[in-house]
Amino acid sequence: MTSKEFLGTASLMVGCVGYMRYIMAVLKSHSKPHAFSWIIWTSVCAIVFVAQLSKNAGPGAWASGLGAAFCVTITVLALRRGEKRITLSDWLMFMGALAAIPLWIFTKDPLGSVILVTAIDGMGFYPTFRKSYIRPNEEAMSMYMLDSGKYVLAILAIESYSATTLIYPLFVVLSNSVFVMMLLWRRGVVKKA
């Protein structure tokens, strides 16, 4: 096993722990995922996985493939047990993200695809971010922390570094980190109130 394969395997293990903890939190009603975010993240992870493979990310792409597989399960759980309060802004972000997917289909360039789906991912994060800002205790913070760790390991596991193989995992690490900081801050504010 090469060092890149070891890091790719480590990213899978961290990802499995994070996703399984999140699924358990949803099943125990400790977390209420927003279905719009998870529907978008399923598509985005699958697209990024294919784009990264096409640019020789090697074991660095495994985390995106794992993400796509687990996102399907979490999407189903979100539709059944997740957030039921859908706002106009949630709908606008969801429709914007869905409208951008056909643009990805016509994009022949993997880099253009990754940039586009990274923007879609950001729009997909909005419903979860908005809901969690209002009710910060309804989201399992550990999953987002472990997801960041998964992608740090995935970045280290990439065999061929390029904008195509790096943009999405770097964005996920940044967006998840900002999300966790917001949750910590809002939990403190809510606790004091």
C-alpha positions in Angstrom: 0.0 0.0 0.0 1.4 3.4 -1.0 1.3 6.4 1.2 -1.4 7.9 -1.0 -3.5 4.8 -0.7 -3.0 4.8 3.0 -4.2 8.4 3.2 -7.1 7.7 0.9 -8.1 4.7 3.1 -7.8 6.9 6.2 -10.1 9.5 4.6 -12.7 6.7 4.0 -12.5 5.6 7.6 -12.9 9.1 9.0 -15.8 9.6 6.5 -17.5 6.4 7.5 -17.3 7.4 11.2 -18.7 10.8 10.5 -21.5 9.7 8.3 -22.5 6.8 10.6 -22.6 9.1 13.6 -24.7 11.5 11.6 -27.1 8.8 10.5 -27.5 7.7 14.2 -28.1 11.3 15.3 -30.9 11.6 12.7 -32.4 8.3 13.7 -32.4 9.4 17.3 -33.9 12.7 16.3 -30.9 14.6 17.6 -30.3 16.1 14.1 -32.8 17.3 11.5 -31.1 17.5 8.1 -32.4 19.8 5.5 -33.4 17.6 2.5 -32.6 20.3 -0.1 -28.9 20.4 1.0 -28.5 16.7 1.0 -30.2 16.2 -2.4 -27.7 18.7 -3.9 -24.7 17.3 -2.0 -25.5 13.8 -3.4 -25.3 15.1 -7.0 -22.3 17.3 -6.3 -20.2 14.6 -4.7 -20.9 12.2 -7.6 -20.0 14.8 -10.2 -16.8 15.8 -8.3 -15.8 12.1 -7.9 -16.0 11.5 -11.7 -14.2 14.8 -12.4 -11.4 14.0 -9.9 -11.0 10.5 -11.4 -10.7 11.9 -14.9 -7.8 14.1 -13.7 -6.0 11.3 -11.9 -6.7 12.2 -8.3 -6.4 8.5 -7.4 -7.1 7.8 -3.8 -7.7 11.5 -3.2 -11.1 11.0 -5.1 -12.3 8.2 -2.8 -13.7 10.7 -0.2 -16.0 12.2 -2.8 -17.2 8.8 -3.9 -17.9 7.8 -0.3 -19.7 11.1 0.2 -22.0 10.5 -2.8 -22.9 7.0 -1.5 -23.7 8.2 2.1 -25.5 11.3 0.9 -28.1 9.1 -0.8 -28.9 7.5 2.5 -29.0 10.8 4.4 -31.2 12.4 1.7 -33.8 9.6 2.2 -33.6 10.1 6.0 -33.9 13.9 5.5 -37.0 13.5 3.5 -38.6 11.4 6.3 -37.1 12.8 9.5 -35.5 16.1 8.5 -36.4 19.8 8.5 -39.9 20.4 7.5 -39.9 24.3 7.5 -38.9 25.3 4.0 -38.5 29.0 3.3 -38.7 30.9 0.1 -34.9 31.5 0.2 -34.5 27.7 0.6 -36.5 27.2 -2.5 -34.6 29.8 -4.4 -31.2 28.3 -3.6 -32.5 24.8 -4.3 -33.9 25.9 -7.7 -30.7 27.8 -8.5 -28.6 24.8 -7.8 -30.9 22.5 -9.8 -30.9 24.9 -12.7 -27.1 24.9 -12.8 -26.9 21.1 -13.1 -27.8 21.2 -16.9 -25.0 23.7 -17.3 -22.7 21.1 -15.9 -23.9 18.5 -18.3 -23.0 20.7 -21.3 -19.6 21.6 -19.8 -17.0 19.4 -21.4 -14.1 20.7 -19.2 -13.7 18.9 -15.8 -12.3 22.1 -14.3 -15.3 24.1 -15.4 -17.5 21.3 -14.0 -15.8 21.3 -10.6 -16.0 25.1 -10.3 -19.7 25.0 -11.2 -20.6 22.2 -8.9 -18.6 23.8 -6.1 -20.8 26.9 -6.5 -23.8 24.6 -6.5 -22.5 23.0 -3.3 -22.4 26.4 -1.7 -26.0 27.1 -2.7 -26.9 23.7 -1.4 -25.3 24.6 2.0 -27.6 27.6 2.4 -30.7 25.8 3.7 -28.7 23.9 6.3 -26.8 27.0 7.3 -30.0 29.1 7.6 -31.9 26.4 9.6 -28.9 25.8 11.9 -28.4 29.5 12.6 -31.9 29.6 14.0 -31.8 26.2 15.7 -28.1 25.4 16.2 -28.8 22.4 18.4 -30.6 20.5 15.6 -27.4 19.8 13.7 -24.7 17.2 14.5 -21.5 19.2 14.6 -19.2 16.2 14.7 -20.2 15.1 11.2 -19.0 18.4 9.7 -15.8 18.3 11.7 -15.1 14.8 10.6 -16.0 15.7 7.0 -13.4 18.4 7.1 -10.9 15.9 8.4 -11.9 13.4 5.7 -11.2 16.0 3.0 -7.9 17.1 4.5 -6.7 13.5 4.3 -8.2 13.3 0.8 -6.2 16.3 -0.3 -3.0 14.7 1.0 -4.0 11.5 -0.9 -4.4 13.2 -4.3 -1.9 11.7 -6.8 -2.0 14.5 -9.4 -2.6 18.0 -7.9 -4.5 20.5 -10.1 -7.3 23.0 -9.8 -9.7 20.2 -10.8 -8.6 17.9 -8.0 -8.2 20.6 -5.3 -11.0 23.2 -5.6 -13.9 21.1 -4.2 -12.1 19.5 -1.2 -10.6 22.8 -0.2 -14.0 24.4 -0.4 -15.6 21.7 1.7 -12.9 22.1 4.4 -13.4 25.8 4.5 -17.3 25.8 4.4 -17.5 23.0 7.0 -15.1 24.9 9.3 -17.1 28.1 9.0 -20.3 26.1 9.7 -18.8 24.5 12.8 -17.6 27.9 14.1 -21.1 29.4 13.5 -22.7 26.4 15.4 -20.4 26.9 18.3 -21.1 30.6 18.5 -24.9 30.2 18.0 -25.1 27.5 20.6 -23.3 29.8 23.1 -25.7 32.6 22.3 -28.8 30.4 22.5 -27.6 28.8 25.8 -27.2 32.3 27.4 -30.6 33.3 26.2 
